[in-house]
Amino acid sequence: MAEPSTQTQAPAGQTSFPPFETQNFPSQIFWLVLTFALLFVLMWRVALPRIGSILAERSKRIADDLTAAQSFKEKSEAANAAYEKSLTDARARAQSIASATHARQAAEAEATNKRLEAELHERLAAAERSIAATRTAAMGNVGTIASDTASALVERLIGKAPADHEVANAVGDALKRRG
C-alpha cells in the first residue's frame, strides 16, 4: 500500500491534466459535437413535441375550465337575479296582504264602533225616556205628597185638620209659582 502524499504534483510520467492536453482536443470536440447533435435531435423529435402537447393540453384544459367557470358564474348571477325578483315579489305580496288585512280590520272596527255607538244611543234614549216618565210620575205625585204633608203640618201646628180643598188650592198655587 502506498502512502498518502501531501504533494500537489502530477504523478510520475504525467505532466498535465489529460483533458487539457492539446493532442486530445480533436476527439473531445468530435464527441462533443456528436453528443450535442444526438441530444438536439432527441429533444427536437421526442421531448419538445411531448412538452408542446402537454402545454397545449394544459392550455386547452385551462381555457375549458375558464369557460365553464364563466358559464357557472352567469348561471349563478341569473339564479341570484331570479331569487332577488322572487324576494321582491314576495315582499310586495306581503305588503299588499298586510294592507288589505289592515283595511279589513279597520273597516270591521269602524262597523263595531258604529254598532256599539248606536246601541249606546238607543240605551241612552231609553234611559232618558225612563227618567222622563219617572219624573212625570214623580211630579204627578208631588201635588198629592205636598198636600198630605201640608195637611199634616197644619194639623200639627194648629191642632185641627184643614179642609182638603183649601190645602189642594194652596199647594196648586205654590206649584204654579215654582214651575
Biotite code that builds the C-alpha atoms (Angstrom):
import biotite.structure as struc

atoms = struc.array([
    struc.Atom([0.000, 0.000, 0.000], chain_id="A", res_id=1, res_name="MET", atom_name="CA", element="C"),
    struc.Atom([1.201, 3.406, -0.960], chain_id="A", res_id=2, res_name="ALA", atom_name="CA", element="C"),
    struc.Atom([1.484, 6.147, 1.473], chain_id="A", res_id=3, res_name="GLU", atom_name="CA", element="C"),
    struc.Atom([-0.639, 9.157, 1.039], chain_id="A", res_id=4, res_name="PRO", atom_name="CA", element="C"),
    struc.Atom([1.129, 12.152, -0.217], chain_id="A", res_id=5, res_name="SER", atom_name="CA", element="C"),
    struc.Atom([0.517, 15.768, 0.556], chain_id="A", res_id=6, res_name="THR", atom_name="CA", element="C"),
    struc.Atom([2.153, 16.993, -2.593], chain_id="A", res_id=7, res_name="GLN", atom_name="CA", element="C"),
    struc.Atom([0.243, 18.653, -5.457], chain_id="A", res_id=8, res_name="THR", atom_name="CA", element="C"),
    struc.Atom([2.466, 17.500, -8.234], chain_id="A", res_id=9, res_name="GLN", atom_name="CA", element="C"),
    struc.Atom([1.367, 15.315, -11.140], chain_id="A", res_id=10, res_name="ALA", atom_name="CA", element="C"),
    struc.Atom([2.008, 11.560, -10.802], chain_id="A", res_id=11, res_name="PRO", atom_name="CA", element="C"),
    struc.Atom([5.094, 10.185, -12.325], chain_id="A", res_id=12, res_name="ALA", atom_name="CA", element="C"),
    struc.Atom([5.012, 10.183, -16.097], chain_id="A", res_id=13, res_name="GLY", atom_name="CA", element="C"),
    struc.Atom([2.255, 12.761, -16.496], chain_id="A", res_id=14, res_name="GLN", atom_name="CA", element="C"),
    struc.Atom([2.923, 16.371, -16.974], chain_id="A", res_id=15, res_name="THR", atom_name="CA", element="C"),
    struc.Atom([-0.626, 17.830, -17.140], chain_id="A", res_id=16, res_name="SER", atom_name="CA", element="C"),
    struc.Atom([-4.307, 17.013, -16.698], chain_id="A", res_id=17, res_name="PHE", atom_name="CA", element="C"),
    struc.Atom([-5.369, 14.738, -19.639], chain_id="A", res_id=18, res_name="PRO", atom_name="CA", element="C"),
    struc.Atom([-8.474, 16.668, -20.770], chain_id="A", res_id=19, res_name="PRO", atom_name="CA", element="C"),
    struc.Atom([-6.295, 19.767, -21.103], chain_id="A", res_id=20, res_name="PHE", atom_name="CA", element="C"),
    struc.Atom([-3.716, 18.134, -23.285], chain_id="A", res_id=21, res_name="GLU", atom_name="CA", element="C"),
    struc.Atom([-3.922, 19.505, -26.833], chain_id="A", res_id=22, res_name="THR", atom_name="CA", element="C"),
    struc.Atom([-3.497, 16.169, -28.564], chain_id="A", res_id=23, res_name="GLN", atom_name="CA", element="C"),
    struc.Atom([-6.883, 15.064, -27.069], chain_id="A", res_id=24, res_name="ASN", atom_name="CA", element="C"),
    struc.Atom([-8.851, 18.133, -28.313], chain_id="A", res_id=25, res_name="PHE", atom_name="CA", element="C"),
    struc.Atom([-9.976, 16.771, -31.723], chain_id="A", res_id=26, res_name="PRO", atom_name="CA", element="C"),
    struc.Atom([-11.525, 13.626, -30.252], chain_id="A", res_id=27, res_name="SER", atom_name="CA", element="C"),
    struc.Atom([-13.139, 15.606, -27.446], chain_id="A", res_id=28, res_name="GLN", atom_name="CA", element="C"),
    struc.Atom([-14.607, 18.071, -29.939], chain_id="A", res_id=29, res_name="ILE", atom_name="CA", element="C"),
    struc.Atom([-15.860, 15.211, -32.117], chain_id="A", res_id=30, res_name="PHE", atom_name="CA", element="C"),
    struc.Atom([-17.637, 13.551, -29.193], chain_id="A", res_id=31, res_name="TRP", atom_name="CA", element="C"),
    struc.Atom([-18.957, 16.889, -28.011], chain_id="A", res_id=32, res_name="LEU", atom_name="CA", element="C"),
    struc.Atom([-20.470, 17.645, -31.439], chain_id="A", res_id=33, res_name="VAL", atom_name="CA", element="C"),
    struc.Atom([-21.850, 14.118, -31.804], chain_id="A", res_id=34, res_name="LEU", atom_name="CA", element="C"),
    struc.Atom([-23.394, 14.174, -28.291], chain_id="A", res_id=35, res_name="THR", atom_name="CA", element="C"),
    struc.Atom([-24.826, 17.641, -28.872], chain_id="A", res_id=36, res_name="PHE", atom_name="CA", element="C"),
    struc.Atom([-26.313, 16.580, -32.217], chain_id="A", res_id=37, res_name="ALA", atom_name="CA", element="C"),
    struc.Atom([-27.856, 13.426, -30.718], chain_id="A", res_id=38, res_name="LEU", atom_name="CA", element="C"),
    struc.Atom([-29.287, 15.348, -27.766], chain_id="A", res_id=39, res_name="LEU", atom_name="CA", element="C"),
    struc.Atom([-30.548, 18.065, -30.131], chain_id="A", res_id=40, res_name="PHE", atom_name="CA", element="C"),
    struc.Atom([-32.284, 15.533, -32.383], chain_id="A", res_id=41, res_name="VAL", atom_name="CA", element="C"),
    struc.Atom([-33.678, 13.687, -29.341], chain_id="A", res_id=42, res_name="LEU", atom_name="CA", element="C"),
    struc.Atom([-35.016, 16.916, -27.879], chain_id="A", res_id=43, res_name="MET", atom_name="CA", element="C"),
    struc.Atom([-36.333, 18.147, -31.255], chain_id="A", res_id=44, res_name="TRP", atom_name="CA", element="C"),
    struc.Atom([-38.085, 14.887, -32.211], chain_id="A", res_id=45, res_name="ARG", atom_name="CA", element="C"),
    struc.Atom([-39.172, 13.429, -28.856], chain_id="A", res_id=46, res_name="VAL", atom_name="CA", element="C"),
    struc.Atom([-39.060, 15.720, -25.837], chain_id="A", res_id=47, res_name="ALA", atom_name="CA", element="C"),
    struc.Atom([-40.169, 19.049, -27.337], chain_id="A", res_id=48, res_name="LEU", atom_name="CA", element="C"),
    struc.Atom([-43.273, 17.598, -29.089], chain_id="A", res_id=49, res_name="PRO", atom_name="CA", element="C"),
    struc.Atom([-44.272, 15.902, -25.843], chain_id="A", res_id=50, res_name="ARG", atom_name="CA", element="C"),
    struc.Atom([-43.744, 19.102, -23.848], chain_id="A", res_id=51, res_name="ILE", atom_name="CA", element="C"),
    struc.Atom([-45.606, 21.078, -26.535], chain_id="A", res_id=52, res_name="GLY", atom_name="CA", element="C"),
    struc.Atom([-48.557, 18.671, -26.447], chain_id="A", res_id=53, res_name="SER", atom_name="CA", element="C"),
    struc.Atom([-48.621, 18.776, -22.640], chain_id="A", res_id=54, res_name="ILE", atom_name="CA", element="C"),
    struc.Atom([-48.587, 22.579, -22.680], chain_id="A", res_id=55, res_name="LEU", atom_name="CA", element="C"),
    struc.Atom([-51.277, 22.667, -25.369], chain_id="A", res_id=56, res_name="ALA", atom_name="CA", element="C"),
    struc.Atom([-53.406, 20.201, -23.386], chain_id="A", res_id=57, res_name="GLU", atom_name="CA", element="C"),
    struc.Atom([-52.974, 22.238, -20.214], chain_id="A", res_id=58, res_name="ARG", atom_name="CA", element="C"),
    struc.Atom([-53.780, 25.436, -22.073], chain_id="A", res_id=59, res_name="SER", atom_name="CA", element="C"),
    struc.Atom([-56.909, 23.830, -23.544], chain_id="A", res_id=60, res_name="LYS", atom_name="CA", element="C"),
    struc.Atom([-57.940, 22.469, -20.133], chain_id="A", res_id=61, res_name="ARG", atom_name="CA", element="C"),
    struc.Atom([-57.432, 25.899, -18.544], chain_id="A", res_id=62, res_name="ILE", atom_name="CA", element="C"),
    struc.Atom([-59.449, 27.556, -21.323], chain_id="A", res_id=63, res_name="ALA", atom_name="CA", element="C"),
    struc.Atom([-62.222, 24.965, -20.896], chain_id="A", res_id=64, res_name="ASP", atom_name="CA", element="C"),
    struc.Atom([-62.192, 25.465, -17.132], chain_id="A", res_id=65, res_name="ASP", atom_name="CA", element="C"),
    struc.Atom([-62.382, 29.237, -17.564], chain_id="A", res_id=66, res_name="LEU", atom_name="CA", element="C"),
    struc.Atom([-65.293, 28.835, -19.994], chain_id="A", res_id=67, res_name="THR", atom_name="CA", element="C"),
    struc.Atom([-67.080, 26.505, -17.561], chain_id="A", res_id=68, res_name="ALA", atom_name="CA", element="C"),
    struc.Atom([-66.403, 28.921, -14.690], chain_id="A", res_id=69, res_name="ALA", atom_name="CA", element="C"),
    struc.Atom([-67.821, 31.798, -16.736], chain_id="A", res_id=70, res_name="GLN", atom_name="CA", element="C"),
    struc.Atom([-70.885, 29.689, -17.554], chain_id="A", res_id=71, res_name="SER", atom_name="CA", element="C"),
    struc.Atom([-71.369, 28.824, -13.877], chain_id="A", res_id=72, res_name="PHE", atom_name="CA", element="C"),
    struc.Atom([-70.904, 32.468, -12.948], chain_id="A", res_id=73, res_name="LYS", atom_name="CA", element="C"),
    struc.Atom([-73.604, 33.513, -15.438], chain_id="A", res_id=74, res_name="GLU", atom_name="CA", element="C"),
    struc.Atom([-75.939, 30.795, -14.150], chain_id="A", res_id=75, res_name="LYS", atom_name="CA", element="C"),
    struc.Atom([-75.244, 31.898, -10.586], chain_id="A", res_id=76, res_name="SER", atom_name="CA", element="C"),
    struc.Atom([-75.959, 35.525, -11.448], chain_id="A", res_id=77, res_name="GLU", atom_name="CA", element="C"),
    struc.Atom([-79.182, 34.502, -13.224], chain_id="A", res_id=78, res_name="ALA", atom_name="CA", element="C"),
    struc.Atom([-80.226, 32.426, -10.205], chain_id="A", res_id=79, res_name="ALA", atom_name="CA", element="C"),
    struc.Atom([-79.389, 35.327, -7.894], chain_id="A", res_id=80, res_name="ASN", atom_name="CA", element="C"),
    struc.Atom([-81.418, 37.714, -10.058], chain_id="A", res_id=81, res_name="ALA", atom_name="CA", element="C"),
    struc.Atom([-84.358, 35.284, -10.015], chain_id="A", res_id=82, res_name="ALA", atom_name="CA", element="C"),
    struc.Atom([-84.030, 34.972, -6.234], chain_id="A", res_id=83, res_name="TYR", atom_name="CA", element="C"),
    struc.Atom([-83.957, 38.751, -5.800], chain_id="A", res_id=84, res_name="GLU", atom_name="CA", element="C"),
    struc.Atom([-87.014, 39.110, -8.067], chain_id="A", res_id=85, res_name="LYS", atom_name="CA", element="C"),
    struc.Atom([-88.947, 36.435, -6.172], chain_id="A", res_id=86, res_name="SER", atom_name="CA", element="C"),
    struc.Atom([-87.925, 38.067, -2.886], chain_id="A", res_id=87, res_name="LEU", atom_name="CA", element="C"),
    struc.Atom([-89.144, 41.453, -4.145], chain_id="A", res_id=88, res_name="THR", atom_name="CA", element="C"),
    struc.Atom([-92.405, 39.880, -5.355], chain_id="A", res_id=89, res_name="ASP", atom_name="CA", element="C"),
    struc.Atom([-92.889, 38.146, -2.011], chain_id="A", res_id=90, res_name="ALA", atom_name="CA", element="C"),
    struc.Atom([-92.306, 41.401, -0.160], chain_id="A", res_id=91, res_name="ARG", atom_name="CA", element="C"),
    struc.Atom([-94.820, 43.171, -2.414], chain_id="A", res_id=92, res_name="ALA", atom_name="CA", element="C"),
    struc.Atom([-97.393, 40.401, -1.854], chain_id="A", res_id=93, res_name="ARG", atom_name="CA", element="C"),
    struc.Atom([-96.799, 40.512, 1.892], chain_id="A", res_id=94, res_name="ALA", atom_name="CA", element="C"),
    struc.Atom([-97.200, 44.295, 1.868], chain_id="A", res_id=95, res_name="GLN", atom_name="CA", element="C"),
    struc.Atom([-100.465, 44.068, -0.102], chain_id="A", res_id=96, res_name="SER", atom_name="CA", element="C"),
    struc.Atom([-101.773, 41.323, 2.213], chain_id="A", res_id=97, res_name="ILE", atom_name="CA", element="C"),
    struc.Atom([-100.832, 43.409, 5.235], chain_id="A", res_id=98, res_name="ALA", atom_name="CA", element="C"),
    struc.Atom([-102.530, 46.490, 3.733], chain_id="A", res_id=99, res_name="SER", atom_name="CA", element="C"),
    struc.Atom([-105.662, 44.516, 2.878], chain_id="A", res_id=100, res_name="ALA", atom_name="CA", element="C"),
    struc.Atom([-105.757, 42.973, 6.351], chain_id="A", res_id=101, res_name="THR", atom_name="CA", element="C"),
    struc.Atom([-105.250, 46.371, 7.964], chain_id="A", res_id=102, res_name="HIS", atom_name="CA", element="C"),
    struc.Atom([-108.025, 47.904, 5.835], chain_id="A", res_id=103, res_name="ALA", atom_name="CA", element="C"),
    struc.Atom([-110.384, 44.996, 6.591], chain_id="A", res_id=104, res_name="ARG", atom_name="CA", element="C"),
    struc.Atom([-109.677, 45.189, 10.321], chain_id="A", res_id=105, res_name="GLN", atom_name="CA", element="C"),
    struc.Atom([-110.140, 48.962, 10.269], chain_id="A", res_id=106, res_name="ALA", atom_name="CA", element="C"),
    struc.Atom([-113.495, 48.521, 8.492], chain_id="A", res_id=107, res_name="ALA", atom_name="CA", element="C"),
    struc.Atom([-114.548, 45.836, 10.981], chain_id="A", res_id=108, res_name="GLU", atom_name="CA", element="C"),
    struc.Atom([-113.501, 48.060, 13.888], chain_id="A", res_id=109, res_name="ALA", atom_name="CA", element="C"),
    struc.Atom([-115.408, 51.007, 12.393], chain_id="A", res_id=110, res_name="GLU", atom_name="CA", element="C"),
    struc.Atom([-118.522, 48.851, 11.934], chain_id="A", res_id=111, res_name="ALA", atom_name="CA", element="C"),
    struc.Atom([-118.220, 47.569, 15.503], chain_id="A", res_id=112, res_name="THR", atom_name="CA", element="C"),
    struc.Atom([-117.774, 51.129, 16.784], chain_id="A", res_id=113, res_name="ASN", atom_name="CA", element="C"),
    struc.Atom([-120.848, 52.321, 14.876], chain_id="A", res_id=114, res_name="LYS", atom_name="CA", element="C"),
    struc.Atom([-122.914, 49.371, 16.115], chain_id="A", res_id=115, res_name="ARG", atom_name="CA", element="C"),
    struc.Atom([-121.807, 49.947, 19.724], chain_id="A", res_id=116, res_name="LEU", atom_name="CA", element="C"),
    struc.Atom([-122.421, 53.680, 19.389], chain_id="A", res_id=117, res_name="GLU", atom_name="CA", element="C"),
    struc.Atom([-125.928, 53.017, 18.034], chain_id="A", res_id=118, res_name="ALA", atom_name="CA", element="C"),
    struc.Atom([-126.614, 50.619, 20.924], chain_id="A", res_id=119, res_name="GLU", atom_name="CA", element="C"),
    struc.Atom([-125.355, 53.226, 23.407], chain_id="A", res_id=120, res_name="LEU", atom_name="CA", element="C"),
    struc.Atom([-127.538, 55.949, 21.835], chain_id="A", res_id=121, res_name="HIS", atom_name="CA", element="C"),
    struc.Atom([-130.515, 53.598, 21.976], chain_id="A", res_id=122, res_name="GLU", atom_name="CA", element="C"),
    struc.Atom([-129.853, 52.779, 25.642], chain_id="A", res_id=123, res_name="ARG", atom_name="CA", element="C"),
    struc.Atom([-129.325, 56.456, 26.413], chain_id="A", res_id=124, res_name="LEU", atom_name="CA", element="C"),
    struc.Atom([-132.623, 57.376, 24.715], chain_id="A", res_id=125, res_name="ALA", atom_name="CA", element="C"),
    struc.Atom([-134.404, 54.572, 26.605], chain_id="A", res_id=126, res_name="ALA", atom_name="CA", element="C"),
    struc.Atom([-132.851, 55.785, 29.870], chain_id="A", res_id=127, res_name="ALA", atom_name="CA", element="C"),
    struc.Atom([-133.905, 59.370, 29.137], chain_id="A", res_id=128, res_name="GLU", atom_name="CA", element="C"),
    struc.Atom([-137.464, 58.198, 28.372], chain_id="A", res_id=129, res_name="ARG", atom_name="CA", element="C"),
    struc.Atom([-137.484, 56.208, 31.603], chain_id="A", res_id=130, res_name="SER", atom_name="CA", element="C"),
    struc.Atom([-136.183, 59.192, 33.542], chain_id="A", res_id=131, res_name="ILE", atom_name="CA", element="C"),
    struc.Atom([-138.783, 61.471, 31.936], chain_id="A", res_id=132, res_name="ALA", atom_name="CA", element="C"),
    struc.Atom([-141.572, 59.003, 32.738], chain_id="A", res_id=133, res_name="ALA", atom_name="CA", element="C"),
    struc.Atom([-140.324, 58.661, 36.312], chain_id="A", res_id=134, res_name="THR", atom_name="CA", element="C"),
    struc.Atom([-140.076, 62.444, 36.626], chain_id="A", res_id=135, res_name="ARG", atom_name="CA", element="C"),
    struc.Atom([-143.589, 62.902, 35.245], chain_id="A", res_id=136, res_name="THR", atom_name="CA", element="C"),
    struc.Atom([-144.929, 60.267, 37.628], chain_id="A", res_id=137, res_name="ALA", atom_name="CA", element="C"),
    struc.Atom([-142.997, 61.840, 40.489], chain_id="A", res_id=138, res_name="ALA", atom_name="CA", element="C"),
    struc.Atom([-144.214, 65.317, 39.588], chain_id="A", res_id=139, res_name="MET", atom_name="CA", element="C"),
    struc.Atom([-147.767, 63.963, 39.441], chain_id="A", res_id=140, res_name="GLY", atom_name="CA", element="C"),
    struc.Atom([-147.320, 62.605, 42.945], chain_id="A", res_id=141, res_name="ASN", atom_name="CA", element="C"),
    struc.Atom([-145.658, 65.779, 44.231], chain_id="A", res_id=142, res_name="VAL", atom_name="CA", element="C"),
    struc.Atom([-149.010, 67.537, 44.452], chain_id="A", res_id=143, res_name="GLY", atom_name="CA", element="C"),
    struc.Atom([-150.528, 64.669, 46.452], chain_id="A", res_id=144, res_name="THR", atom_name="CA", element="C"),
    struc.Atom([-147.464, 64.346, 48.675], chain_id="A", res_id=145, res_name="ILE", atom_name="CA", element="C"),
    struc.Atom([-147.294, 68.115, 49.176], chain_id="A", res_id=146, res_name="ALA", atom_name="CA", element="C"),
    struc.Atom([-150.998, 68.213, 50.054], chain_id="A", res_id=147, res_name="SER", atom_name="CA", element="C"),
    struc.Atom([-150.657, 65.351, 52.540], chain_id="A", res_id=148, res_name="ASP", atom_name="CA", element="C"),
    struc.Atom([-147.547, 66.891, 54.061], chain_id="A", res_id=149, res_name="THR", atom_name="CA", element="C"),
    struc.Atom([-149.085, 70.387, 54.282], chain_id="A", res_id=150, res_name="ALA", atom_name="CA", element="C"),
    struc.Atom([-152.254, 68.989, 55.845], chain_id="A", res_id=151, res_name="SER", atom_name="CA", element="C"),
    struc.Atom([-150.237, 67.048, 58.407], chain_id="A", res_id=152, res_name="ALA", atom_name="CA", element="C"),
    struc.Atom([-148.101, 70.112, 59.234], chain_id="A", res_id=153, res_name="LEU", atom_name="CA", element="C"),
    struc.Atom([-151.071, 72.427, 59.618], chain_id="A", res_id=154, res_name="VAL", atom_name="CA", element="C"),
    struc.Atom([-152.871, 69.887, 61.792], chain_id="A", res_id=155, res_name="GLU", atom_name="CA", element="C"),
    struc.Atom([-149.833, 69.533, 63.952], chain_id="A", res_id=156, res_name="ARG", atom_name="CA", element="C"),
    struc.Atom([-149.357, 73.269, 64.271], chain_id="A", res_id=157, res_name="LEU", atom_name="CA", element="C"),
    struc.Atom([-152.901, 74.343, 64.975], chain_id="A", res_id=158, res_name="ILE", atom_name="CA", element="C"),
    struc.Atom([-154.300, 71.092, 66.242], chain_id="A", res_id=159, res_name="GLY", atom_name="CA", element="C"),
    struc.Atom([-157.061, 70.781, 63.698], chain_id="A", res_id=160, res_name="LYS", atom_name="CA", element="C"),
    struc.Atom([-157.010, 69.396, 60.108], chain_id="A", res_id=161, res_name="ALA", atom_name="CA", element="C"),
    struc.Atom([-157.715, 71.901, 57.336], chain_id="A", res_id=162, res_name="PRO", atom_name="CA", element="C"),
    struc.Atom([-160.199, 71.227, 54.593], chain_id="A", res_id=163, res_name="ALA", atom_name="CA", element="C"),
    struc.Atom([-158.859, 69.139, 51.699], chain_id="A", res_id=164, res_name="ASP", atom_name="CA", element="C"),
    struc.Atom([-159.900, 71.624, 49.012], chain_id="A", res_id=165, res_name="HIS", atom_name="CA", element="C"),
    struc.Atom([-158.129, 74.505, 50.827], chain_id="A", res_id=166, res_name="GLU", atom_name="CA", element="C"),
    struc.Atom([-154.872, 72.511, 51.071], chain_id="A", res_id=167, res_name="VAL", atom_name="CA", element="C"),
    struc.Atom([-155.179, 71.456, 47.371], chain_id="A", res_id=168, res_name="ALA", atom_name="CA", element="C"),
    struc.Atom([-155.702, 75.125, 46.292], chain_id="A", res_id=169, res_name="ASN", atom_name="CA", element="C"),
    struc.Atom([-152.748, 76.348, 48.354], chain_id="A", res_id=170, res_name="ALA", atom_name="CA", element="C"),
    struc.Atom([-150.399, 73.598, 47.015], chain_id="A", res_id=171, res_name="VAL", atom_name="CA", element="C"),
    struc.Atom([-151.618, 74.251, 43.444], chain_id="A", res_id=172, res_name="GLY", atom_name="CA", element="C"),
    struc.Atom([-150.824, 77.977, 43.760], chain_id="A", res_id=173, res_name="ASP", atom_name="CA", element="C"),
    struc.Atom([-147.380, 77.210, 45.192], chain_id="A", res_id=174, res_name="ALA", atom_name="CA", element="C"),
    struc.Atom([-146.566, 74.775, 42.350], chain_id="A", res_id=175, res_name="LEU", atom_name="CA", element="C"),
    struc.Atom([-147.693, 77.304, 39.743], chain_id="A", res_id=176, res_name="LYS", atom_name="CA", element="C"),
    struc.Atom([-145.338, 79.958, 41.116], chain_id="A", res_id=177, res_name="ARG", atom_name="CA", element="C"),
    struc.Atom([-142.468, 77.484, 41.257], chain_id="A", res_id=178, res_name="ARG", atom_name="CA", element="C"),
    struc.Atom([-142.860, 75.831, 37.918], chain_id="A", res_id=179, res_name="GLY", atom_name="CA", element="C"),
])
